[in-house]
Amino acid sequence: MSDSLPSSCPKRLLSLFFAYSLIFFTLPAFGHNDPHLPRAVSEPMMQLREFIAGYAQNFVGIEYRHGGGASATGFDCSGFTSFALREFGVSVSAASSAQARQGEEISLDAVLPGDLIFFGRRGRVTHVALVVRRTEEGIFCVHSTSSRGIVVENISTSRYWRPKILFARDVITQQAMEKHLLELHAVIHTASLQATGDEMTPECAEEFEQACRSVAPVEALASLDPNEQFRNALARRQMN
């Protein structure tokens, strides 16, 4: 993932593609209860996580706003993480203290894109960030900071953030496995896209097609009937 702003194409279209393409994959994933054990993650699950992390980076540069949860007005830290996750159907509280109790605790040495890292002092959570990637250089996160707005940075080498790191949590895996959010999210975005009549520039259309081909054939995407997909996804969800 690049630390710079990705594409100038409409964010909603890119979010739509990322979610819609995952219809073509099954979603096996393996949970665990010990945060220190290695994490076994399927390729589709990793793709979902990378999509979330990539989408979140589209908002780098937006200013901080206390209590904010919208790109037009600005975000606070937890408003931003809840917003980015919600775009892919993962529901978390808008408050960092509540997010810190959701999902499953994981080791900092095992964080993956899309996981949440919490910061504070004496066990009190005061900030949250979304993991972009973990490398030998450290853990890179995207988060909304009060001084710089939304930025991507290596928290492992930050003199300010490193001493404040408390723990990390996975809020994605359980919801992705237990709910049929991937399919439902894709259909909902298709319907909203048609309703708003969004149009792509020729350059964006080309980028969209190239990205689409990297995950699933365009012909297969075009052949999908959104109404049928919605009925099937809803039926599977009602059975659980």
Secondary structure, 3 states (H helix, E strand, C coil): CCCCCCCCCCHHHHHHHHHHHHHHCCCCCCCCCCCCCCCCCCHHHHHHHHHHHHHHHHHCCCCECCCCEECCCEECHHHHHHHHHHCCCCCCCCCHHHHCCCCEEECHHHCCCCCEEEEEECCEEEEEEEEEEEECCEEEEEEEECCCEEEEEECCCCCCCHHHEEEEEECCHHHHHHCCHHHHHHHHHHHHHHHHCCCCCHHHHHHHHHHHHCCCCHHHHHHCCHHHHHHHHHHHHHHC
